Amino acid sequence: MFKGKRVQVQNSSALGRFGTKTISSLGAFVGKKKVVPLDEEPASPKSDEFRPAGSISLEFSTPKYAVLESAGTIRLQINRKGDLTSACTVEFATRDGTAKDKTDYQAKSGTIRFDKGVETQFISLDIVNDNAFEEDEEFYVDLKTPFSETNHDIQLGEFSVATVVIIDDDNPGYIKYPKDTLEVNETLADNEVAIQVVREKGSSGLVTCKYHTEDASAV
């Protein structure tokens, strides 16, 4: 579940904590497989219960998808329900949200064809991977203009718009001393000591930190 909505996550093998962010809230995971719970929702006029016999309905398999930025691509599934005896087509187009074309993903549009007997097709979209640490962003994919030459009782289903959430997995890491205590010889020849600082749990982008000394028993 993502904010109370059904979500399909791709490339879920790279799960974990990224900086101060966690994606475990997207739903329950078993091993490396995403478990997608089905919402209990009342039937709508576009549901199977209300679809006339012989009609065709085209829609996404889920209204919301999620993908790690580093995955590079995502595939959205489109389902055909109802009559399978004729070929049909449906157009699609991406649309910016907080995620922007060329910066976060590659815009795409086209026509998906379902041949006779085919129930499932896919849209493949490219995700732009950068090294910037940023908030999760989303864009949309719209289905439109369902068409069949032989069956005019064709329409879009309930999930005609898909939201794609891009989960940022660029982790800048954190800076620390490798040891809490460093002992030095008071008779050092150059009267200076080098203190090592390390960067762990991530290396994306440039990071800086400030430092200062404080008196303890030494002054």
Secondary structure, 3 states (H helix, E strand, C coil): CECCECCEEECHHHCCEECCEECHHHCCEECCEECCCCCCCCCCCCCHHHCCCCCEEEEECCCEEEEEHHHCEEEEEEEEEECCCCCEEEEEEEECCCCCECCCECCCEEEEEECCCCCEEEEEEEECCCCCCCCCEEEEEEEEEEECCCCCCEEECCCCEEEEEEECCCCCCEEECCCCCCCCCCCCCCCCCCCCCEEECCCCCCCCCCCCCCCCCCC
